[in-house]
Structures are given as C-alpha cells and as structure tokens.
C-alpha cells in the first residue's frame, strides 16, 4: 500500500519500535500494518496477534467501533464525529497537521482502576497526496492527570493556609499590642507555620518535576507526525531512484544482448549500424553518468533519515544521564533544531549566529528541552507572513548566553511578568499547557543561570538564557 513495502519495511519498523509512545498504523482497508512494542506493553496484545487484522478497536473499547485512524481513512469526518465523538473535550482537529485529529478518553477496563489515554492520529499519503493509511500514537496520561489533580489540591491548600496565616498574624499583632509577654509564643507559632509552608513548597517542586517528563513526552507526541513526514520524503526519492536504476540496468543488459547477438557479424556494416542505433536509443553515455548521481543522492537520503532518527533518540532517550557533564551547546542546539525542523520550516527562516563559546558543565538533555520550548514558541508566534527565527550564542567572562529571537506578534506588556508562571498561556484552549516556559525557568534556575525576555507587539520577542561555564559545588 505504500509502494515497495518489502524494501521500506525495515525503516518504518525501526521508527515504530524506537518510538517510546504506543503507536500503530493501518492501510486504506483499515488493516493494521504496524503494532509497536509500546502498544504490546500497554495493551498486552502482541504484534503477531494484531498485524493483518482490523481489530485496532479491541484493546481500546468494549465494542467494535472506529478509532481515530479509521476516521481519517474513512474521510467521513462529520458523521463519525457526531456519532462517536460528541464532546469537544474528547475530540478535536490537530492544530499542527491537516486532516489529523487528537483527543483523550478514560478507559475503565485498562489496569486495576482504568487509565487516561491521549490519542493522536495523522494521515499517511502517497506521492500524489492521496490518503493511503493512517498512523495513531497514544500516550498514557494517567500520571499527568493525577499530578495535575494533586497540584491543584496543593495550590488550594496553600491558599487556604496563607489565608489562615494572615488571620493568625493579625491576631498575633493585636496580642503583641496588648501584652508584650506573648511575643515568644507568637514567634514560635510563626516558625511552625513557616515550616509547614516550606514543606508545601517542596511538595510543589516535586509535582513540577513529575510533570517535566510528561511535558517532554507531549512535545515528542506532537512532533511524531512531523517526523514521519520527514522520514518519508528521503525514503520516497531513494526508492524512486532505485526504480529508475533498475530500468537503466535492464537497458544495459539489453544492449549487451545485442552485442552478443551480432558479435559474429561485426565485420558487416549493417550490424555496426544496429549497434549505433541501440546506443543512441538508450542514451548509453548518459546512463553511465546518471547511475553515479542516483547512487549518491540515495546515499544522502539514507544519511538524512539516520540523522533525524538518531537526533530524536538522543533528545528523548529515557536513560539519559542526569549527572552534570561537560557539553558542547552548539551540538545540542543543532540536534534539537533537527527535531523541530517540521515545526519551523513552513513558518520561518532559521538563522544561526554562533559565537566562540567553550563547553559548559550542565545537564544536556534539560538544556535541549529549554531550546526546544523556546524555538517551538517562536514558531507559534509567527502567524501570517513567513518570518525569521535567529539563534545566537556568545560569551561574557565566565558566562555563556543563548538568544532565541523571532519576528512574531510579540507579547503584551501586561503578560511579560506572568509568562513563567505555571499553567499561564496566551494560546487558545487545547493548544498550550502553560508549562513549557515555567519548566524552562526551573531548569535554568537549577543551572544557577538566568532567563530574560524582551518583546514588542508586532515586532517580535527575544529570549536570552545566561549560564555559568562551571557549576559551583553545592
């Protein structure tokens, strides 16, 4: 269904098995073609049981009904939406990929007490743009839902405790005015309350750390469809070139057959004429030159695919070291930009203005997460005309800095003081969690650095991250 399936299978299987999120693909007949290991782990059904069937609904729902990937292949969006996905909260069009959909649902039959699952599905197209299948990626967001609930409860408790503390402080002040001898008691009470607040702040920090990995996986889930597009492009022209190469080789063999047939008659002028005609007909000299060009272009495409997949593995691997290490910032930035290329290339030109900076002591995977958040936000800030995103680096004594500047719509002055607050976002409902900049701020604070912002409405925004070259011992 995708062309030469046998030749393409290894590359697509590598993507599916390497994807940390459960994912499967179906063809135009709704038959499952791929069922990755994360799917096997989440639903307890092996690829051998699922591939070749139309049972993609079986591990998700209790009765037979279309999943999001079926919706895309069927193309009857309105009727299927009104019948199976009535609520805007559980079904919506993807803001990033045309004809793609996403949603979330609580599956009571998964696990001991049910699980929350996030679904994201995008079409697979052939070279003519026709839909030949669909890919659906899932993510278990139960822990995220639980963390959000716990964080909300902590905030409510903190507000209630703050109100109680305010009232207690007012009573304490009155008590101090009436009797100075009660000061020691009041101070002891304040000390106890401050200890409680410190404990709550520590719990809040732990909840934010739990959300960090969820945010990172959400970013990868949004980019998964774009990554499939990036992989399919070079793979497409590789197989196209090899098809042309097969034709060339067939013609060469045909030419050799003519030589062999007339070899006994080489002295005859008519035979020599036939050889010349055949050479002109198949353009033998051109074939010899173009074969080398095709092989070179195919090799370049294979290298592009390998680089994109390797960068994604380097960025998202769960076994990444959490120890401080010396790292080259430019390598990390380039790797991250390769991952978010599909988010940027249709909206803006990317300009790199790298300075001469040394390696720094940091947590590379966390710094990459900050760069990803800033670049994706810059791309989202460019609304209509094609814009420009500039990444600069430089050094100031024992510090290095990174700037991400865009020519987008800018940030309103009244929002500049709030953009690093958790859950604050200016994006429409469903398009932003409000956690990206908050988590980035926490990462930079952990690195004993600073993150600054300068923005003008209609002209763009510049974020500057300042980091020490060496981390001082705690």
DAVENFEN-V663956 format. One line per field, one symbol per residue. burial: I if it has 9 or more other C-alpha atoms within 8 Angstrom, else O. A space follows every 50 residues. Layout:
BEGIN
burial = ???
END
This chain:
BEGIN
burial = OOOOOOOIOOOOIOIIIOIOIIIIIIIIOIIIIIIIIIIIOOOOIIIOOI IOOIOIIIOOIOOOOOOIIIIIIOOOIOOIIOOOIIOOOIIIOIOOIOII IIIIOOIOOIOOOIIIIIIIIIIIIIOOOOIIIIIIIIIIIIOIIOIOOI IOOIOOOIOOOOOOIOOOOOOIOOIIOOOOOIIOOIOOOOOOIOOOIOOI OOOIOOIIOIIIOIIIIOOIIIIIIIIOOIIOOIIIIIIOIIOOIOOIOO IIOOIOOIIOOIOOOIOOOOIIOOIOOIIOOOOIOOIOOOIOOIIOIIOO IIOIIOOIIOIIIOIIOOOOOOOOIOIIIOOIIOIIIIIIOIIIIOIIII OOOIOOOOIIIIIIOOIIIIIIIIIIOIIOIIOOOIIIIIIIIIIOOOII IIIIIIIIIIIIOOOIOOIIIOOIOOOOOOOOIIIIIIIIIOIIIOIIII IOIOIIIOIIIIIIIIIIIOIOOO
END
